Structure formats: C-alpha cells, structure tokens
Amino acid sequence: MKWFLNILGALMILAGIVWILQGTGMAFTVGMMAYDIRWAFAGVALILIALVIILFTNRQRKKSPRSP
C-alpha cells in the first residue's frame, strides 16, 4: 500500500505542475485550461495534497517501549 500511495503522490505532483504551467500560459496549450489562473491555483492545491499524502505515508512512527 505504501508504494501505491507514493506513486499516486508523484503522479499528482506531475499533474499539478502541468496544471500550473497551462494555467499561467507557460506551456503551449490551446483549450479551456490555457491562461486560466484558476487551473494554476488548482495545481498548487493538488501539489500540496500530494505532499501531505507522501509525508504521512513515509513518516516514521515511534515504537512504544516494551513494558517488562
């Protein structure tokens, strides 16, 4: 499950980057996403969500000390 969430997070980050580039007009696109700043904000939000998923997936949990 850990590998799946890491791959999902990475794909979400890539999609967020594409959305930012298209929304700001930095990528050559023609269509509904071109030069629409709302897509850039959605891309930033998607990247932040992906980072949270990746961080929570890979965090080290403290092991509770064994009681004697």
Order of alpha helices (4+ residues) and beta strands (2+ residues): alpha-alpha
